[in-house]
């Protein structure tokens, strides 16, 4: 009986702790591997990325190159 009670308390504690530390922010991570063509620089890549048109719904918060 004591073991059952201990297991039940442990289960409830773990369940409570997992709901407290649950992630509330929804994030999407997309990674694309690419290479630069000859005669292009990272400055060209940055310029292209800054001039790209994003819709309000799909605009990324951060772009890392």
C-alpha positions in Angstrom: 0.0 0.0 0.0 2.8 2.4 0.9 4.6 1.7 -2.4 1.4 2.4 -4.4 1.0 5.7 -2.6 4.6 6.7 -3.2 4.4 5.9 -6.9 1.1 7.8 -7.2 2.7 10.9 -5.5 5.8 10.6 -7.7 3.6 10.4 -10.8 1.5 13.4 -9.8 4.6 15.4 -9.0 6.2 14.6 -12.4 3.0 15.4 -14.2 2.7 18.8 -12.4 6.4 19.6 -13.1 6.1 18.8 -16.8 3.1 21.1 -17.2 4.8 23.9 -15.5 7.9 23.7 -17.6 6.0 23.1 -20.9 6.9 25.3 -23.8 4.3 27.9 -24.6 5.9 29.6 -27.6 5.4 28.1 -31.0 8.5 28.3 -33.2 9.3 27.1 -36.7 12.8 26.3 -37.6 13.8 26.1 -41.3 17.3 25.4 -42.4 18.5 25.5 -46.0 22.0 24.4 -47.0 23.4 26.4 -49.9 26.6 27.5 -51.6 27.6 30.7 -53.2 28.1 30.7 -56.9 31.5 32.0 -58.2 31.8 35.8 -58.4 29.1 36.3 -55.6 29.9 37.4 -52.0 28.1 37.3 -48.7 27.2 41.0 -49.3 25.3 39.9 -52.3 23.4 37.3 -50.3 22.6 39.8 -47.5 21.3 42.3 -50.1 19.1 39.7 -51.7 17.7 38.6 -48.3 17.0 42.2 -47.3 15.2 42.9 -50.5 13.0 39.8 -50.4 9.3 40.4 -50.1 7.6 38.6 -47.2 3.9 38.5 -46.4 2.8 39.5 -42.9 2.0 35.8 -42.0 5.3 34.3 -43.2 7.9 36.9 -42.4 10.7 35.4 -40.2 11.7 37.0 -37.0 15.4 36.2 -37.5 17.4 35.3 -40.5 20.9 34.0 -39.9 23.5 33.4 -42.7 
